[in-house]
């Protein structure tokens, strides 16, 4: 915000705005809350191949940054996965932010030598 200090209206506006923000912060102090996210199903997921190996990833921001993923246990070879997962984390409210992503994991190809 640009403030012209020679203009008394602009200075009065900035003072009242600052007072409102201080009152807001006193009334709505950040509070740590426990958040549970339930991921049940994915419906008709798209993939680059014929079928996908989906997994779920969640990031919690603001508060203590936290990353949870099911990358090591993807639902194999399906475009309609049943995840039935529960993620739990603490975030600060108001202002907490959760990002939930469903990603495709391309599994490595295993070569088995034939003797």
CORCOR-V19859 format. One record per backbone hydrogen bond with DSSP energy under -1.0 kcal/mol. NH is the residue of the N-H (numbers start at 1). CO is the residue of the C=O. If there is no record, write none. Layout:
BEGIN
NH CO
NH CO
END
This chain:
BEGIN
7 4
11 7
12 8
13 9
14 10
15 11
16 12
17 13
18 14
19 15
20 16
21 17
22 18
23 19
24 20
25 21
26 22
27 23
28 24
31 93
33 91
35 89
37 87
39 85
42 81
45 79
55 103
57 101
58 68
59 99
60 66
61 97
66 60
68 58
70 56
73 70
75 54
78 52
83 40
84 40
85 39
87 37
89 35
91 33
92 62
93 31
97 61
99 59
101 57
103 55
105 53
END
